[in-house]
Amino acid sequence: MSSVVEALVPGGKANPGPPLGPALGPLGVNIKEVVDTINEKTSDYNGMQVPVKVIVADDKSVEIEVGTPPTAALVLQEAGVGKGAGEEGSSEIVGNLSITQLAKIARMKKDDLLSYEMKAGIKEVLGTCVPMGVTGEGMDPRDCQKAIDEGKFDEALASEAW
């Protein structure tokens, strides 16, 4: 029977300390090898927390599955800000995302979203932007969602692949 270790690790900077080391140690695998592989696979997500699943089979073979960071982390990175709005419900604006940036995040999260098409995926990402104080195309995220429904970005989204 295989063992599974799930953890959130900093992209490209996992180390043999907690949470990975103590969980992998009793399983008898080469922790340095596993950590190096995780760092290689998560290097694109530098500076973000990345969900990682390490599956150790009975024969000590290791399979590593890397998830995508939370939508909020991708929004912050794409907007180029360190953190979202300070107070929940405040009208503080910390950043803005273009429709192409929103489409990029939606594509990255495609497997985790409930949407079957690009527009709906972008609207889900905009839903995450609301409490964070991040606008879409200079508008309140809810207004941007309405603009998407009205077809205002159809031309810009025509070239975006889902």
GROMACS elastic network, one bead per residue, 0.5 to 0.9 nm:
[ bonds ]
;  ai    aj funct       b0    kb
    1    56     6  0.89015   500
    1    57     6  0.66095   500
    1    58     6  0.59187   500
    2    55     6  0.66407   500
    2    56     6  0.54070   500
    2    58     6  0.56227   500
    2    59     6  0.88541   500
    2    60     6  0.87868   500
    3    27     6  0.78508   500
    3    54     6  0.81880   500
    3    55     6  0.57949   500
    3    56     6  0.51510   500
    3    57     6  0.64840   500
    3    58     6  0.80663   500
    4    53     6  0.67535   500
    4    54     6  0.56557   500
    4    56     6  0.62745   500
    4    57     6  0.87340   500
    5    20     6  0.78183   500
    5    23     6  0.67371   500
    5    24     6  0.73654   500
    5    52     6  0.81647   500
    5    53     6  0.57058   500
    5    54     6  0.50570   500
    5    55     6  0.64745   500
    5    56     6  0.81750   500
    6    19     6  0.89533   500
    6    20     6  0.84569   500
    6    51     6  0.72434   500
    6    52     6  0.57259   500
    6    54     6  0.63288   500
    6    55     6  0.86612   500
    7    19     6  0.65825   500
    7    20     6  0.70216   500
    7    50     6  0.81639   500
    7    51     6  0.57911   500
    7    52     6  0.54097   500
    7    53     6  0.65815   500
    7    54     6  0.84575   500
    8    19     6  0.80923   500
    8    49     6  0.57802   500
    8    50     6  0.52650   500
    8    52     6  0.60862   500
    8    53     6  0.88643   500
    8    69     6  0.88899   500
    9    12     6  0.83611   500
    9    13     6  0.74475   500
    9    14     6  0.56281   500
    9    15     6  0.85066   500
    9    19     6  0.80759   500
    9    20     6  0.84421   500
    9    38     6  0.88715   500
    9    42     6  0.88962   500
    9    48     6  0.81593   500
    9    49     6  0.53276   500
    9    50     6  0.53041   500
    9    51     6  0.64545   500
    9    52     6  0.70057   500
   10    13     6  0.53150   500
   10    14     6  0.57314   500
   10    15     6  0.89860   500
   10    39     6  0.86880   500
   10    42     6  0.82056   500
   10    45     6  0.80019   500
   10    46     6  0.70364   500
   10    47     6  0.61752   500
   10    48     6  0.55928   500
   10    50     6  0.60707   500
   10    51     6  0.88993   500
   11    14     6  0.68870   500
   11    38     6  0.84533   500
   11    39     6  0.67144   500
   11    41     6  0.85068   500
   11    43     6  0.55985   500
   11    44     6  0.71277   500
   11    47     6  0.57552   500
   11    48     6  0.54608   500
   11    49     6  0.59446   500
   11    50     6  0.58118   500
   11    69     6  0.89055   500
   12    36     6  0.87811   500
   12    38     6  0.72403   500
   12    40     6  0.63744   500
   12    41     6  0.74572   500
   12    44     6  0.73408   500
   12    45     6  0.68533   500
   12    46     6  0.55012   500
   12    47     6  0.78528   500
   12    48     6  0.89240   500
   13    35     6  0.87380   500
   13    38     6  0.86128   500
   13    39     6  0.58607   500
   13    42     6  0.82563   500
   13    43     6  0.78333   500
   13    46     6  0.75288   500
   13    47     6  0.82311   500
   14    17     6  0.83764   500
   14    20     6  0.81757   500
   14    35     6  0.61118   500
   14    36     6  0.79665   500
   14    38     6  0.70074   500
   14    39     6  0.59480   500
   14    42     6  0.88743   500
   15    18     6  0.77501   500
   15    19     6  0.87232   500
   15    20     6  0.73941   500
   15    21     6  0.76941   500
   15    32     6  0.81569   500
   15    35     6  0.61012   500
   15    36     6  0.83935   500
   15    39     6  0.85632   500
   16    19     6  0.79989   500
   16    20     6  0.59592   500
   16    22     6  0.80910   500
   16    24     6  0.89397   500
   16    31     6  0.64552   500
   16    32     6  0.66903   500
   16    34     6  0.88904   500
   16    35     6  0.65127   500
   17    20     6  0.61598   500
   17    22     6  0.69988   500
   18    21     6  0.54925   500
   18    22     6  0.60146   500
   18    23     6  0.78463   500
   19    22     6  0.64072   500
   19    23     6  0.66436   500
   19    24     6  0.89094   500
   20    23     6  0.53552   500
   20    24     6  0.59601   500
   20    25     6  0.83448   500
   20    31     6  0.81710   500
   20    35     6  0.80767   500
   21    24     6  0.52468   500
   21    25     6  0.57368   500
   21    31     6  0.65827   500
   21    32     6  0.89920   500
   21    35     6  0.88021   500
   22    25     6  0.53931   500
   22    26     6  0.74463   500
   23    26     6  0.67811   500
   23    27     6  0.76757   500
   24    27     6  0.53235   500
   24    28     6  0.70871   500
   24    29     6  0.67326   500
   24    30     6  0.84709   500
   24    31     6  0.66457   500
   24    54     6  0.86724   500
   24    56     6  0.87594   500
   25    28     6  0.57922   500
   25    29     6  0.68310   500
   25    30     6  0.82410   500
   25    31     6  0.70145   500
   26    29     6  0.81255   500
   27    56     6  0.74831   500
   27    60     6  0.77913   500
   28    31     6  0.84255   500
   28    60     6  0.71170   500
   29    32     6  0.88692   500
   29    33     6  0.84160   500
   29    34     6  0.79282   500
   29    56     6  0.79667   500
   29    60     6  0.61943   500
   29    61     6  0.80076   500
   29    62     6  0.78999   500
   30    33     6  0.54414   500
   30    34     6  0.64387   500
   30    35     6  0.88046   500
   31    34     6  0.50874   500
   31    35     6  0.60559   500
   31    36     6  0.85061   500
   32    35     6  0.51136   500
   32    36     6  0.60346   500
   32    37     6  0.85570   500
   33    36     6  0.51608   500
   33    37     6  0.62112   500
   33    38     6  0.86440   500
   34    37     6  0.51713   500
   34    38     6  0.61910   500
   34    39     6  0.86580   500
   34    54     6  0.83304   500
   34    62     6  0.76969   500
   34    64     6  0.81262   500
   35    38     6  0.50389   500
   35    39     6  0.61246   500
   35    40     6  0.85751   500
   36    39     6  0.51090   500
   36    40     6  0.61788   500
   36    41     6  0.86840   500
   37    40     6  0.50696   500
   37    41     6  0.61996   500
   37    42     6  0.85914   500
   37    64     6  0.80309   500
   38    41     6  0.51376   500
   38    42     6  0.60192   500
   38    43     6  0.84030   500
   38    52     6  0.78378   500
   38    64     6  0.72316   500
   38    65     6  0.87903   500
   38    66     6  0.78849   500
   39    42     6  0.51835   500
   39    43     6  0.57878   500
   40    43     6  0.54984   500
   40    44     6  0.86177   500
   41    44     6  0.76033   500
   41    45     6  0.89789   500
   41    64     6  0.88771   500
   41    66     6  0.72096   500
   42    45     6  0.55328   500
   42    46     6  0.71678   500
   42    50     6  0.72923   500
   42    52     6  0.89636   500
   42    66     6  0.72551   500
   43    46     6  0.54677   500
   45    48     6  0.56287   500
   45    49     6  0.77807   500
   45    50     6  0.72285   500
   45    68     6  0.84027   500
   45    69     6  0.76651   500
   45    74     6  0.89331   500
   46    49     6  0.83954   500
   47    77     6  0.87998   500
   48    69     6  0.67291   500
   48    70     6  0.87622   500
   48    73     6  0.64493   500
   48    74     6  0.80564   500
   48    77     6  0.83108   500
   49    68     6  0.88598   500
   49    69     6  0.59473   500
   49    70     6  0.78138   500
   49    73     6  0.77489   500
   50    66     6  0.73145   500
   50    67     6  0.64774   500
   50    68     6  0.60607   500
   50    70     6  0.77184   500
   51    65     6  0.86075   500
   51    66     6  0.62173   500
   51    67     6  0.51474   500
   51    68     6  0.66128   500
   51    69     6  0.64660   500
   51    70     6  0.85466   500
   52    64     6  0.71166   500
   52    65     6  0.58513   500
   52    67     6  0.60162   500
   52    68     6  0.88035   500
   53    63     6  0.82357   500
   53    64     6  0.58064   500
   53    65     6  0.50514   500
   53    66     6  0.64119   500
   53    67     6  0.79767   500
   54    62     6  0.68261   500
   54    63     6  0.58946   500
   54    65     6  0.64645   500
   54    66     6  0.87184   500
   55    61     6  0.82656   500
   55    62     6  0.56837   500
   55    63     6  0.50562   500
   55    64     6  0.62489   500
   55    65     6  0.80192   500
   56    59     6  0.80507   500
   56    60     6  0.58121   500
   56    61     6  0.58174   500
   56    63     6  0.65354   500
   56    64     6  0.87702   500
   57    60     6  0.52452   500
   57    61     6  0.54049   500
   57    62     6  0.64705   500
   57    63     6  0.82051   500
   58    61     6  0.73541   500
   59    62     6  0.88907   500
   68    71     6  0.82997   500
   68    74     6  0.89176   500
   68   108     6  0.72278   500
   68   109     6  0.67422   500
   68   112     6  0.85388   500
   69    72     6  0.81619   500
   69    73     6  0.63344   500
   69    74     6  0.67355   500
   69   109     6  0.84602   500
   70    73     6  0.54034   500
   70    74     6  0.66532   500
   70    75     6  0.88666   500
   70   109     6  0.84695   500
   71    74     6  0.51369   500
   71    75     6  0.61638   500
   71    76     6  0.86986   500
   71   105     6  0.74963   500
   71   106     6  0.86148   500
   71   109     6  0.71907   500
   71   125     6  0.69541   500
   71   128     6  0.70797   500
   72    75     6  0.50427   500
   72    76     6  0.62334   500
   72    77     6  0.86504   500
   72    84     6  0.86706   500
   72   125     6  0.84583   500
   72   128     6  0.64265   500
   72   129     6  0.74517   500
   72   132     6  0.79320   500
   73    76     6  0.51837   500
   73    77     6  0.62082   500
   73    78     6  0.85979   500
   73    83     6  0.88586   500
   74    77     6  0.51182   500
   74    78     6  0.60230   500
   74    79     6  0.84412   500
   74   105     6  0.65675   500
   74   108     6  0.88025   500
   75    78     6  0.51916   500
   75    79     6  0.59811   500
   75    80     6  0.83905   500
   75    81     6  0.87722   500
   75    97     6  0.80853   500
   75   101     6  0.87592   500
   75   102     6  0.80988   500
   75   105     6  0.72334   500
   75   125     6  0.80579   500
   75   128     6  0.82373   500
   75   129     6  0.72915   500
   75   132     6  0.89688   500
   75   134     6  0.80959   500
   76    79     6  0.51455   500
   76    80     6  0.59589   500
   76    81     6  0.53624   500
   76    82     6  0.64803   500
   76    83     6  0.65187   500
   76    84     6  0.71660   500
   76    95     6  0.82012   500
   76   132     6  0.87066   500
   76   134     6  0.84095   500
   77    80     6  0.50170   500
   77    81     6  0.64494   500
   77    82     6  0.76592   500
   78    81     6  0.79827   500
   78    97     6  0.72927   500
   78   101     6  0.68244   500
   78   102     6  0.85667   500
   78   105     6  0.81089   500
   79    82     6  0.89346   500
   79    94     6  0.84749   500
   79    95     6  0.55729   500
   79    96     6  0.59674   500
   79    97     6  0.58738   500
   79   101     6  0.84635   500
   79   134     6  0.77498   500
   80    95     6  0.74731   500
   81    84     6  0.74840   500
   81    94     6  0.70187   500
   81    95     6  0.67151   500
   83    86     6  0.81332   500
   83    94     6  0.79662   500
   83   132     6  0.80336   500
   84    87     6  0.88669   500
   84    92     6  0.89586   500
   84    93     6  0.84041   500
   84    94     6  0.63279   500
   84    95     6  0.83619   500
   84   129     6  0.87658   500
   84   131     6  0.79072   500
   84   133     6  0.59570   500
   84   134     6  0.73859   500
   85    88     6  0.72260   500
   85    89     6  0.88595   500
   85    90     6  0.72985   500
   85    91     6  0.81782   500
   85    92     6  0.57933   500
   85    93     6  0.67152   500
   85    94     6  0.61873   500
   85   131     6  0.72440   500
   85   132     6  0.50965   500
   85   134     6  0.80351   500
   86    90     6  0.76633   500
   86    92     6  0.76409   500
   86   132     6  0.82503   500
   86   133     6  0.85999   500
   87    90     6  0.54243   500
   87    91     6  0.86536   500
   87    92     6  0.80975   500
   87   131     6  0.86563   500
   87   132     6  0.89452   500
   88    91     6  0.87790   500
   88   131     6  0.62333   500
   88   132     6  0.80271   500
   89    92     6  0.87095   500
   89   130     6  0.89823   500
   89   131     6  0.66903   500
   89   133     6  0.89821   500
   90    93     6  0.87046   500
   90   131     6  0.82422   500
   90   133     6  0.79238   500
   91   133     6  0.69610   500
   92   132     6  0.87169   500
   92   133     6  0.57253   500
   92   134     6  0.86857   500
   93    96     6  0.80273   500
   93   132     6  0.81347   500
   93   134     6  0.58491   500
   93   135     6  0.71289   500
   94   132     6  0.77968   500
   94   133     6  0.54889   500
   94   134     6  0.57511   500
   94   135     6  0.82287   500
   95   133     6  0.69414   500
   95   135     6  0.63439   500
   95   136     6  0.88366   500
   95   138     6  0.89666   500
   96   133     6  0.86491   500
   96   134     6  0.53021   500
   96   136     6  0.56454   500
   96   137     6  0.65881   500
   96   138     6  0.61103   500
   96   139     6  0.84087   500
   97   100     6  0.80241   500
   97   101     6  0.58462   500
   97   102     6  0.63765   500
   97   134     6  0.72185   500
   97   135     6  0.62234   500
   97   137     6  0.59271   500
   97   138     6  0.76155   500
   98   101     6  0.51631   500
   98   102     6  0.62850   500
   98   103     6  0.86190   500
   98   135     6  0.86950   500
   98   136     6  0.59383   500
   98   138     6  0.79864   500
   99   102     6  0.50246   500
   99   103     6  0.61168   500
   99   104     6  0.86364   500
   99   122     6  0.81255   500
   99   136     6  0.68734   500
   99   137     6  0.63533   500
   99   153     6  0.75459   500
   99   156     6  0.75523   500
   99   157     6  0.77470   500
  100   104     6  0.61634   500
  100   105     6  0.87551   500
  100   156     6  0.75997   500
  100   157     6  0.75093   500
  100   160     6  0.78006   500
  101   104     6  0.50055   500
  101   105     6  0.63982   500
  101   106     6  0.86484   500
  102   105     6  0.52291   500
  102   106     6  0.61836   500
  102   107     6  0.86750   500
  102   121     6  0.88057   500
  102   122     6  0.57818   500
  102   123     6  0.87026   500
  102   125     6  0.68508   500
  102   126     6  0.76249   500
  102   136     6  0.77988   500
  103   107     6  0.61466   500
  103   108     6  0.86474   500
  103   118     6  0.70520   500
  103   119     6  0.82111   500
  103   121     6  0.77460   500
  103   122     6  0.58125   500
  103   125     6  0.87036   500
  103   157     6  0.79228   500
  103   160     6  0.71914   500
  103   161     6  0.88156   500
  103   162     6  0.85117   500
  104   107     6  0.51690   500
  104   108     6  0.63059   500
  104   109     6  0.87622   500
  104   122     6  0.88450   500
  104   160     6  0.86022   500
  105   108     6  0.50426   500
  105   109     6  0.62329   500
  105   110     6  0.83982   500
  105   121     6  0.88515   500
  105   122     6  0.78615   500
  105   125     6  0.73090   500
  106   109     6  0.51460   500
  106   110     6  0.57343   500
  106   113     6  0.78900   500
  106   118     6  0.72150   500
  106   120     6  0.89885   500
  106   121     6  0.53295   500
  106   122     6  0.55448   500
  106   123     6  0.87814   500
  106   124     6  0.79745   500
  106   125     6  0.64243   500
  106   162     6  0.85078   500
  107   111     6  0.83585   500
  107   118     6  0.78262   500
  107   121     6  0.79173   500
  107   122     6  0.87807   500
  107   161     6  0.82369   500
  107   162     6  0.63514   500
  108   111     6  0.79140   500
  108   112     6  0.88787   500
  109   112     6  0.53528   500
  109   113     6  0.61442   500
  109   121     6  0.84468   500
  109   125     6  0.89249   500
  110   113     6  0.53283   500
  110   114     6  0.81453   500
  110   115     6  0.76904   500
  110   116     6  0.85715   500
  110   118     6  0.88059   500
  110   121     6  0.73037   500
  110   162     6  0.80698   500
  111   114     6  0.81316   500
  112   115     6  0.88667   500
  113   116     6  0.83080   500
  113   121     6  0.66497   500
  113   124     6  0.75511   500
  113   125     6  0.89486   500
  114   120     6  0.85510   500
  114   121     6  0.76146   500
  114   124     6  0.83928   500
  115   118     6  0.75210   500
  115   119     6  0.84170   500
  115   120     6  0.54981   500
  115   121     6  0.52448   500
  115   122     6  0.89387   500
  115   124     6  0.79307   500
  116   119     6  0.88663   500
  116   120     6  0.71864   500
  116   121     6  0.74631   500
  116   162     6  0.87385   500
  117   120     6  0.56623   500
  117   121     6  0.63056   500
  117   122     6  0.88630   500
  117   162     6  0.66374   500
  118   121     6  0.50251   500
  118   122     6  0.61709   500
  118   123     6  0.86251   500
  118   157     6  0.81126   500
  118   160     6  0.80097   500
  118   161     6  0.77570   500
  118   162     6  0.55138   500
  119   122     6  0.51949   500
  119   123     6  0.62821   500
  119   124     6  0.87768   500
  119   145     6  0.88865   500
  119   148     6  0.68800   500
  119   149     6  0.80926   500
  119   154     6  0.88429   500
  119   157     6  0.81031   500
  120   124     6  0.63031   500
  120   125     6  0.87942   500
  120   145     6  0.89572   500
  120   148     6  0.88518   500
  121   124     6  0.50874   500
  121   125     6  0.64175   500
  121   126     6  0.86829   500
  122   125     6  0.50532   500
  122   126     6  0.61621   500
  122   127     6  0.86267   500
  122   145     6  0.81900   500
  122   148     6  0.87439   500
  123   127     6  0.62308   500
  123   128     6  0.88921   500
  123   141     6  0.84093   500
  123   142     6  0.86001   500
  123   144     6  0.81961   500
  123   145     6  0.55634   500
  123   148     6  0.78515   500
  124   127     6  0.50128   500
  124   128     6  0.67756   500
  124   129     6  0.89910   500
  124   145     6  0.89163   500
  125   128     6  0.52157   500
  125   129     6  0.65877   500
  126   130     6  0.65869   500
  126   134     6  0.84898   500
  126   135     6  0.80358   500
  126   136     6  0.71017   500
  126   141     6  0.53834   500
  126   142     6  0.73718   500
  126   144     6  0.77914   500
  126   145     6  0.70640   500
  127   130     6  0.55320   500
  127   131     6  0.81403   500
  127   141     6  0.68904   500
  127   142     6  0.74692   500
  127   145     6  0.84768   500
  128   131     6  0.67529   500
  128   132     6  0.70879   500
  128   134     6  0.88442   500
  128   141     6  0.88096   500
  129   132     6  0.51021   500
  129   133     6  0.63104   500
  129   134     6  0.50906   500
  129   135     6  0.67717   500
  129   136     6  0.81381   500
  129   140     6  0.89914   500
  129   141     6  0.64662   500
  130   133     6  0.59172   500
  130   134     6  0.65714   500
  130   135     6  0.75754   500
  130   140     6  0.75366   500
  130   141     6  0.57612   500
  130   142     6  0.73650   500
  131   134     6  0.79135   500
  132   135     6  0.88766   500
  133   140     6  0.86628   500
  133   141     6  0.88857   500
  134   138     6  0.89313   500
  134   140     6  0.79175   500
  134   141     6  0.74436   500
  135   138     6  0.55274   500
  135   139     6  0.54192   500
  135   140     6  0.51980   500
  135   141     6  0.53397   500
  135   142     6  0.89883   500
  135   144     6  0.81561   500
  136   139     6  0.53280   500
  136   140     6  0.64909   500
  136   141     6  0.54209   500
  136   142     6  0.87949   500
  136   143     6  0.85153   500
  136   144     6  0.59140   500
  136   145     6  0.86369   500
  137   140     6  0.84748   500
  137   141     6  0.85578   500
  137   144     6  0.71330   500
  138   141     6  0.86632   500
  138   144     6  0.84587   500
  139   142     6  0.79739   500
  139   143     6  0.60948   500
  139   144     6  0.58231   500
  140   143     6  0.52376   500
  140   144     6  0.62556   500
  140   145     6  0.87502   500
  141   145     6  0.62028   500
  141   146     6  0.87498   500
  142   145     6  0.50442   500
  142   146     6  0.64590   500
  142   147     6  0.87348   500
  143   146     6  0.50504   500
  143   147     6  0.62128   500
  143   148     6  0.86795   500
  144   148     6  0.62182   500
  144   149     6  0.86676   500
  145   148     6  0.51106   500
  145   149     6  0.63836   500
  145   150     6  0.87290   500
  146   150     6  0.61989   500
  146   151     6  0.87318   500
  147   151     6  0.63204   500
  147   152     6  0.54780   500
  147   153     6  0.73532   500
  148   151     6  0.51181   500
  148   152     6  0.57891   500
  148   153     6  0.59488   500
  148   154     6  0.75521   500
  149   152     6  0.77502   500
  149   153     6  0.89547   500
  150   153     6  0.84204   500
  150   154     6  0.89617   500
  151   154     6  0.52073   500
  151   155     6  0.83733   500
  152   155     6  0.76643   500
  152   156     6  0.86757   500
  153   156     6  0.52592   500
  153   157     6  0.60497   500
  153   158     6  0.85083   500
  154   157     6  0.50689   500
  154   158     6  0.59187   500
  155   158     6  0.52275   500
  155   159     6  0.78013   500
  156   159     6  0.66293   500
  156   160     6  0.76469   500
  157   160     6  0.50642   500
  157   161     6  0.82346   500
  158   161     6  0.79378   500
